[in-house]
């Protein structure tokens, strides 16, 4: 079990396990998608060896005070010889759908989002759709928070919302997020999910019910 004496120790151990999963999945020439969380940011530092492969950023940047971000995580993994990185040069959440549509038309962003359709494996973080348990929660207004919760959202994965039965919760957030889609994750053969703390238990159950975590 990854549970440690305190939250910090637990995160360290979970990060080591996540790093092992990334290295295990990274066969020569493989495409590995990675989202961002504090645990996955730490995991990138525990990745000691990667063969020549593709590392694909699955979620746009979402700076968190005192932590890194998804661009730094991808750059960290890209330090290994022969590793090609596919950064997502955009924020995770933008102000409106028109801005998101414009960004998706940018060739670099379009190529990375398309690359997420042909992954061999992915490592993603799971958040709960409540204050303090999703990095996306603080990036949207109260109306959207409430609308999504009333629609049944309990889990958030790369900005995508899921209800307790594993069904996607459609809202305006979908149009404002630049990230891998749930459909792309469902077509990925190997998906590892990372979530910390008992408070995320319902979110983990929801993601498991969605069927894309292997």
N, C-alpha and C positions, 0 to 999 in steps of 0.2 A: 504494500500500500504506500502511496506517496505522502500520506499524512505525516507531518513533522511536529515538532514541539510547539511551533508557532506558525503564523501565516507565512513569515519569511522563509522558514525552513521548508514548509510545504511547497511554496512556489519554486524554490531551488530544486527540490527533488522532482517536481512535475516538469520543470524545464529540462532537466537531464533526461527524463523519459521521452519528452517531445523531441529532443535533439537526436536521441537514438532512433526514433521513428523516421525522422527526416533522413538520417544517414542510411537506414535500412531500405528506404524507398528509392533512394537515389542511385539507381543503376546507370551505367554509362548511356548517355543519350536520352535519359528519361526527362519528363517535364513534371516538376514538383511545384504545386501551388502553396503559398503560405500567406495566411492573413496576419493580423497583428493583435497582440494583447501584451500586457506586461510579462506574462509567462513566456510567450513565444519570443518576445524581444530578448529575454534572458536565454532562451533555448538556443538562439542563433550563436550565442557566445560559447555554447557547449558543443557546437558542431565542429569536430576536430578534423574531419576528412570528408571530402566530396569528390566523386569522379567527375569528369566532364559531363555536365548535364545542364538543364534549363531550370532556373528558379523564377517562378512567376508570382508577382505581387497580386494578391486577390482582392485587396481592398485599398481604396485611396487613403491618403494620409489623414490622420486625425490626431494632431498633437495633444498630448496629455501632460499637464504640468508635472515636472519631476521625472518624466519617463521619456523614452525615445519615441520613434514613430515608424510607420511601415516602410518608408523609404530607407531609413537607416538600417532596418532589419535586413532588407534585400541587399543593400550594399555590403553589409557584414557577411552575408552568405556568399556574395560574389567575390570575396577576397581569395577564394580557393582557385587554384590553377584550372583553367579550362571551363569554368562555370560561366554560362551566359545568363544574364539577368534580364528580366522583362519588368521594368518598373512601371508603376501606374502613376503618371505625373498629374495627379489631380487630388483634390480633397475627397474624403469619403462622402461627405454630405455637403451639397451646395444649396443655395438659397431657393432655387425654384427649378421646375422641370426644363424650362427653356435653356438655362445655363448648363444643366446636365446634358441636354441634347447637343448643344454646341461643343462641349468638351468631348463627348463620345465620337464626334466627327473628326477630331484631331487624329492624324495617322498613328502617332505613338500610343495614344490611349486606346484607339480602336484595335490596334494589333495586340496589345496586352489582354484586353477583354476577350478578343477572339481566341487567344492562346488558351484561355481558361476552359475552352470547349474540348480540348484534347489533352487533358492532364492524365498522367499515370497515377498520381497520388496528390492528396492535398492535406494540409494541416490547418485546422480552423479553430477559432476561439468561440465559446458560447457565452453569451450574456443573458441576463434576465431582464425583462422589460419593466423594471422598477428603478427608482432612484439609486444611484451608487453601484449598480450591478451591470450597467451597460454603458460603454463609452459614448454611444450614440445618443443616449437619453438626454444628455445635457446640451446637445447640438440642435435640438428641435424645440419648437414652441409648445406651450402647454396644451393648445388645442389639438395638435397632432399626437402628443403623448396620450391624452385622454381618449381621442378617437381610436387610436390603435389598441389601447387597453380595453375599451368597450367592445371592440371587434374581436377580442379574445387573445390578443398577443400576450404571450408569456415568455417567449425566447427571442433573442436577437443573435443572428450569425452573419457577420460581415454586412451589417446594415439591413439584412432581410429578416422580417418578422414572421413568427410561427406561433400557431395556437397550440393548446394542450393536446390536441389530437394529431398534431404534426402537419396541419394544413397551413399553406401560406396565408398570411394576413395582408391583403392588398390595401394600400393606402397611398397618399401622395408621397410618402417617404420612398417608395419604390422608384418613383420617377426622379427623385433628387439624389439617389445614391449611385456612386460609381464603384462598382464591386462585382465580384462573381455572382451569378444568379443561383437560386436554389436548383433550377433545372440543370445548370452546368455541374453543380456538385453531385446531383443524382446520377449523372452520366460518368462520374469519375470512379474508377474501379476500387480505389483505396482512399478512404477519408478518415483521418484521425481528428477527434475533437478534444479540446482541452477546456476544462472549466474548473474553477476553484471555489470551494466552500459549499456548505450545506444549503445556503440561501439560493444557490443556483440549481438545486435538485430538480425542481419542476421544469426549469428550462432544459436541463439535460434530458429529462423524460420526453419533452416535446420534440427535441431534435432527434432523439432515437426513433420516435414515432414517425417522424418525417421520412425516415428510411435511407438517408444518404450517408450516415455514419457507419463505417464498417468496422 
